[in-house]
């Protein structure tokens, strides 16, 4: 029996968004006076104070879907109380997960709250940073202080096509001063996990180097080149008392451009609660245009079970606002296929202001579908990114332009870089009645007669579970048709 709930969305004015070019990279970890180790999930930490002490360990930026880089436990540090007069001492707050309460000892880790409304150059006030997709320098940001007396450079989400990884504001660490921001906090003598999100603005490791300091001692350094948000984690055992956390630029290239920083947390527990690691699956086709249907049925079932392998997952299907009126039978087709598998399905249309986290709450799987056109609302993509990286729900993206980045940046979700729309191959057109794609899914073959985006895989953690070749004679082109990855590597 079908169980479909229809939701409606209010109409408001849409603002445009820009896209950026992205690629993967290799951040490196530098040992310090604290014991450190590179970890993947729960793997034992590597003690760098052994025979490897003279080697700088490097964490290959293979992305691993979750965009996490983990650094192992440190030994207890000495109590070092900072007396910086312009600082604010953090008080404890908490956030709840589905399995535990994780306390954050920092405040304003996403830089959303300011102590002043106007930047140094008086060009834009804080409440227009996002609406104008702009930036400005600020003397004060709640909880944080600037140690180079030149202000903290805040970016509004969407500036230069980069969405904040959390909230609406993030900062840039430039190398010309070099930028250094700090926050004082109180530790109660327990193990903590420092987590923060980094985006390499220029895509060059030379430009985007940075260091993390605890009580003015470097505990982690990296030179990233990934132009998507990646979460870094550092495990710490701190002595009881006052400490200072700092982030400092170490750019060797373009001194006025550097790493972007957001979503800083110092948590009394691991960032990701002990829950099944969610997955992200990208289907670069309108499935109603694929045949035979038994292969499509299998692809749908496999996708749902992959992104959230739980019993009776609750599924939200979000229909894109902008589909050009093409292949609109896709929505009814997917509803029929999903409900025939016995799943509870809720259907809503994407709001013009973008999907919100609250609208995804309570669902195990969110399926965002635009059968024939590229996504256009950056706020929706930002919400979906936050949703999967906070382990709230698995994500399925489907549509034959889903890798496209003309108006929004999709590669932080798909971990693929758009190359072309796939309407032609080897000088020949792809269309119904002419040359088509042959899609290989495990041992099953199917035909697809519309375009499939040609996309470059950015991350070796991405699995290509279906690829497509054309029926054009002597054309060797093959493109990914269905890809997937886990948001926690190895799970």
C-alpha positions in Angstrom: 0.0 0.0 0.0 1.3 3.4 -0.9 1.9 5.9 1.9 2.7 9.3 0.4 2.5 12.6 2.2 2.5 15.8 0.2 4.1 19.0 1.6 3.8 22.4 0.2 6.3 25.3 0.2 5.8 29.0 0.4 6.9 31.2 -2.5 9.4 34.0 -2.0 12.0 35.8 -4.1 15.0 33.9 -5.3 18.5 35.3 -5.3 21.2 34.0 -7.7 24.4 32.1 -6.7 27.8 31.7 -8.2 29.8 28.5 -8.6 33.5 27.8 -8.1 36.0 25.3 -9.5 37.1 22.5 -7.1 39.7 19.8 -6.8 41.3 17.5 -4.3 44.6 17.9 -2.4 47.0 16.6 0.2 47.1 18.4 3.6 50.0 17.5 5.7 50.3 17.1 9.5 53.4 18.5 11.3 54.5 16.9 14.6 55.0 19.2 17.6 55.8 18.9 21.2 52.5 17.1 21.7 52.1 13.5 20.8 50.0 13.2 17.7 48.9 10.4 15.4 46.9 9.9 12.3 43.7 7.9 12.8 40.9 6.7 10.6 37.7 6.4 12.7 38.5 4.2 15.7 41.9 2.9 14.4 44.8 3.1 17.0 46.7 6.4 16.9 50.3 6.4 15.6 52.7 7.8 18.2 54.9 10.2 16.3 57.3 10.5 19.3 58.8 7.1 18.4 61.2 6.3 15.6 59.1 8.4 13.2 59.6 11.6 15.2 61.8 13.2 12.5 59.3 12.5 9.8 56.4 14.8 9.0 53.4 12.5 8.7 51.1 13.3 5.8 47.4 12.6 5.6 46.6 12.0 1.9 43.7 14.2 1.0 41.8 11.4 -0.5 38.7 13.1 0.9 37.1 9.9 2.1 33.6 11.1 1.6 33.2 12.4 5.2 36.0 15.0 4.4 37.5 14.2 7.8 41.2 14.2 8.7 41.8 12.8 12.1 44.8 13.5 14.4 45.4 11.2 17.3 45.6 11.7 21.1 48.0 14.2 22.6 49.7 13.9 25.9 48.4 16.2 28.7 49.7 19.7 28.1 50.9 22.0 30.9 48.4 24.5 32.1 49.0 27.7 30.3 46.6 30.5 31.2 46.4 33.3 28.6 46.0 36.8 29.9 45.1 38.5 26.6 43.0 41.5 27.7 40.8 41.6 24.6 39.7 38.0 24.8 36.5 36.4 25.9 36.5 33.3 28.0 34.3 30.6 26.6 31.5 29.0 28.7 30.2 25.5 28.1 27.3 24.9 25.8 25.9 21.6 24.5 24.4 20.1 21.4 22.4 16.9 21.3 22.8 14.1 18.8 20.6 11.0 18.3 22.8 9.0 20.7 24.6 11.4 23.1 25.0 14.9 24.4 28.2 16.4 23.2 29.4 19.5 25.0 31.3 22.3 23.2 33.6 24.3 25.4 34.0 27.1 22.8 31.5 29.8 21.9 30.6 31.2 18.5 32.6 28.6 16.6 30.8 29.5 13.3 31.5 33.2 13.7 27.9 34.1 13.5 27.7 36.6 16.3 29.6 39.9 16.3 30.3 42.5 18.9 30.1 45.3 16.4 27.9 45.9 13.4 30.2 47.7 11.0 33.5 46.6 9.6 36.8 48.5 9.6 36.3 49.9 6.1 32.6 50.7 6.7 31.6 49.1 3.3 29.1 46.6 4.5 27.4 46.0 7.8 27.2 42.5 9.2 23.6 41.8 8.2 24.4 42.4 4.6 27.4 40.0 4.3 25.2 37.2 3.3 22.6 39.0 1.2 25.4 40.7 -0.8 27.7 37.7 -0.7 30.5 39.9 0.5 33.3 40.1 3.0 34.6 42.6 5.6 37.1 43.0 8.4 35.8 43.1 11.9 37.4 44.3 15.1 35.4 42.0 17.3 33.7 38.6 16.9 32.1 37.2 20.0 34.5 34.8 21.8 37.4 35.4 19.4 40.2 38.0 19.3 42.6 39.1 16.6 46.3 38.9 17.5 47.6 40.9 14.6 45.6 44.1 15.1 44.2 44.1 11.5 40.7 42.7 12.1 39.1 39.3 11.5 38.0 38.9 7.8 34.5 37.5 7.7 32.8 36.2 4.6 29.1 35.9 4.0 27.9 32.6 2.7 28.0 32.7 -1.1 30.9 35.1 -1.4 33.0 34.0 -4.4 30.6 31.0 -4.7 31.6 29.5 -1.4 28.8 28.5 1.0 29.5 28.4 4.7 29.9 24.9 6.1 27.7 25.8 9.1 25.5 28.9 9.5 26.0 31.9 7.3 29.4 33.3 8.1 33.0 32.0 7.9 36.5 33.5 8.0 39.6 33.7 5.8 43.1 33.2 7.2 45.4 35.2 5.0 49.2 35.0 5.0 50.2 38.6 4.5 50.0 39.5 8.2 49.7 36.5 8.9 46.2 36.3 10.3 45.9 34.8 13.8 42.7 34.4 15.7 42.3 33.0 19.2 39.8 32.1 21.9 40.4 31.4 25.6 38.6 28.6 27.2 38.4 26.5 30.4 39.2 22.8 30.3 38.0 20.5 33.1 40.8 17.9 32.6 39.1 15.5 30.2 39.7 14.2 26.7 38.5 16.6 24.0 38.1 16.6 20.2 38.9 19.7 18.3 37.1 19.8 15.0 37.1 22.5 12.3 36.2 22.8 8.7 38.7 24.1 6.1 38.2 25.2 2.4 41.3 26.1 0.3 40.2 29.3 -1.4 42.6 29.2 -4.3 43.0 25.4 -4.6 46.7 25.8 -4.0 48.5 24.3 -1.0 51.1 27.0 -1.3 48.5 29.7 -0.7 46.4 28.0 1.9 48.7 26.7 4.7 47.6 27.1 8.3 48.5 26.0 11.8 46.5 25.3 14.9 48.1 26.4 18.2 47.3 25.4 21.8 48.7 27.9 24.3 50.9 29.3 21.5 52.4 25.9 20.6 51.7 24.4 17.2 49.7 21.1 17.5 48.7 20.7 13.9 49.7 22.2 10.5 48.4 21.6 7.0 48.7 23.0 3.5 45.4 22.0 1.9 44.4 22.4 -1.8 40.8 21.0 -1.6 38.2 23.4 -2.8 35.4 21.9 -0.7 34.8 21.9 3.0 36.8 19.2 4.8 36.5 18.5 8.5 39.8 18.1 10.5 39.9 16.6 13.9 42.6 16.8 16.6 42.3 14.6 19.8 43.5 16.4 22.9 44.0 15.6 26.6 44.2 18.9 28.4 45.1 19.7 32.0 42.5 21.4 34.0 42.4 25.2 33.8 42.6 28.0 31.2 44.0 27.4 27.7 44.1 29.4 24.5 43.2 28.0 21.0 44.5 29.8 17.9 44.4 29.4 14.2 47.2 31.1 12.2 47.8 31.4 8.4 51.1 30.2 7.0 50.7 31.0 3.4 53.8 31.0 1.2 52.0 32.0 -2.0 49.3 34.6 -2.6 49.6 36.4 0.7 46.2 38.0 0.5 44.4 34.8 -0.1 44.4 31.8 2.2 42.5 29.0 3.9 38.8 29.5 4.8 37.7 28.4 8.3 34.3 27.5 9.7 32.5 25.4 12.3 35.2 25.3 15.0 34.2 23.0 17.9 36.0 21.7 21.0 34.0 18.7 22.1 33.9 16.4 25.0 33.5 13.4 22.7 34.0 12.5 19.0 32.4 14.8 16.4 30.4 12.0 14.8 28.1 10.2 17.3 28.2 6.4 17.3 25.6 5.9 14.6 25.7 4.2 11.2 27.8 6.2 8.8 25.5 7.7 6.2 26.2 7.6 2.5 25.8 9.9 -0.5 24.7 8.4 -3.8 24.6 10.4 -7.1 22.5 9.1 -10.0 23.3 11.1 -13.1 20.1 10.0 -14.9 16.4 10.5 -14.8 15.5 6.9 -13.9 12.1 7.0 -15.7 14.0 7.3 -18.9 16.1 4.2 -18.3 15.1 0.7 -19.3 14.4 -2.1 -18.4 12.5 -1.1 -15.3 13.6 -4.1 -13.3 17.2 -2.7 -13.4 15.9 0.7 -12.2 13.9 -1.0 -9.4 17.2 -2.6 -8.2 19.1 0.7 -8.4 16.5 2.5 -6.3 16.5 -0.2 -3.6 20.3 -0.5 -3.5 20.6 3.3 -3.2 18.3 3.6 -0.3 19.9 0.7 1.6 23.4 2.1 0.9 22.9 5.7 2.1 21.1 4.6 5.3 21.3 0.9 6.0 18.6 0.7 8.7 15.3 -1.1 8.9 12.2 0.8 7.5 14.0 4.1 6.7 11.8 7.2 6.5 12.3 8.9 3.2 11.8 12.5 2.1 11.7 13.2 -1.6 12.4 16.8 -2.5 11.3 17.9 -5.9 13.4 20.7 -7.4 11.8 24.0 -8.0 13.4 24.3 -11.4 13.1 21.3 -13.8 12.4 23.1 -17.1 9.2 21.2 -17.5 11.1 18.2 -18.9 10.8 14.6 -17.9 8.4 15.6 -15.2 7.0 12.1 -15.1 10.1 11.3 -13.1 8.5 12.4 -9.8 5.5 10.1 -10.1 7.7 7.3 -11.3 10.0 7.5 -8.3 7.1 7.7 -5.9 5.6 4.6 -7.4 8.9 2.7 -7.3 9.8 3.7 -3.8 6.4 3.0 -2.3 6.3 -0.4 -4.1 9.3 -1.3 -2.1 7.3 -0.8 1.1 8.9 2.5 2.3 7.2 5.4 3.9 7.6 8.3 1.6 7.0 12.0 2.1 7.1 14.3 -0.9 7.7 18.1 -0.9 8.7 20.8 -3.4 11.9 22.6 -2.7 11.2 26.0 -1.3 12.4 29.0 -3.3 14.4 30.1 -0.3 16.1 26.6 -0.2 15.6 23.5 1.9 16.3 23.9 5.6 17.6 21.4 8.2 14.4 21.5 10.1 12.6 20.3 7.0 14.9 17.2 6.8 14.5 16.4 10.5 13.0 13.0 11.3 14.0 11.4 8.0 16.6 8.7 7.4 17.0 9.4 3.7 16.5 12.6 1.7 16.2 12.1 -2.1 16.7 15.3 -4.0 15.6 15.0 -7.6 15.7 17.3 -10.6 15.2 15.1 -13.7 16.4 17.4 -16.4 18.1 20.5 -15.2 20.9 21.5 -12.8 20.3 22.6 -9.2 19.9 26.3 -8.7 19.4 27.1 -5.0 22.6 27.2 -3.1 20.9 27.2 0.3 19.5 23.7 -0.5 22.9 22.4 -1.3 24.4 23.9 1.9 21.6 22.2 3.9 22.2 18.8 2.3 25.9 19.1 2.9 25.4 19.9 6.6 22.8 17.2 6.9 25.1 14.4 5.7 28.2 15.6 7.5 26.3 15.9 10.8 25.2 12.3 10.2 21.5 13.3 10.2 20.4 11.4 7.1 21.6 9.7 4.0 21.4 11.5 0.7 20.4 10.5 -2.8 20.8 13.0 -5.7 19.3 12.1 -9.0 18.9 13.8 -12.4 20.9 14.0 -15.6 22.4 17.4 -14.8 23.1 16.7 -11.1 26.9 17.2 -11.5 26.4 20.5 -13.2 27.9 23.6 -11.4 26.6 26.4 -13.5 24.7 28.2 -10.6 25.6 26.2 -7.5 28.7 24.2 -6.5 27.8 20.5 -6.4 31.2 18.9 -6.0 31.3 19.2 -2.2 28.3 16.8 -2.3 29.1 14.6 -5.3 32.9 14.7 -5.0 32.9 15.0 -8.8 33.9 17.9 -11.1 31.6 18.7 -14.0 33.2 18.5 -17.4 30.3 18.6 -20.0 26.6 17.9 -20.2 27.1 14.7 -22.2 24.6 15.6 -25.0 27.2 14.5 -27.5 30.2 12.1 -27.6 32.9 11.6 -30.2 31.3 14.2 -32.4 27.8 12.5 -32.4 24.6 13.6 -30.7 23.0 11.5 -27.9 19.2 11.5 -28.1 16.1 9.3 -28.2 15.9 7.5 -31.6 19.6 7.9 -32.2 22.8 7.0 -30.3 22.2 6.2 -26.6 24.1 5.3 -23.5 24.5 1.7 -22.4 24.6 1.6 -18.6 26.4 -1.2 -16.8 25.2 -1.8 -13.2 27.0 -4.8 -11.7 26.0 -7.6 -14.1 22.9 -5.8 -15.5 22.7 -3.7 -18.6 20.2 -1.0 -19.4 19.8 1.8 -22.0 19.5 5.5 -21.4 18.7 7.8 -24.3 19.3 11.3 -22.7 22.5 13.0 -21.7 24.6 12.0 -18.8 27.0 14.6 -17.3 30.6 13.8 -18.0 32.2 14.3 -14.6 35.7 13.8 -13.2 35.9 11.8 -9.9 37.7 14.0 -7.3 38.2 11.5 -4.6 39.3 7.9 -4.6 36.8 7.1 -1.8 34.0 7.6 -4.5 32.8 4.2 -5.9 31.5 4.1 -9.5 28.8 1.5 -9.2 27.4 2.1 -12.7 29.1 3.5 -15.8 27.9 4.3 -19.2 29.3 3.9 -22.7 27.8 5.1 -25.9 26.5 3.0 -28.8 28.5 5.2 -31.2 30.9 2.9 -33.2 34.5 3.2 -32.3 33.8 5.7 -29.5 35.6 4.6 -26.3 34.1 7.2 -24.0 32.9 6.0 -20.6 31.3 8.2 -18.0 30.2 7.6 -14.4 26.4 7.1 -14.2 26.0 6.2 -10.5 28.5 7.0 -7.8 28.5 6.7 -4.0 30.7 7.2 -0.9 30.4 6.9 2.8 30.7 10.0 5.0 33.0 8.1 7.4 35.8 6.3 5.6 36.0 2.6 5.9 32.4 2.1 7.1 
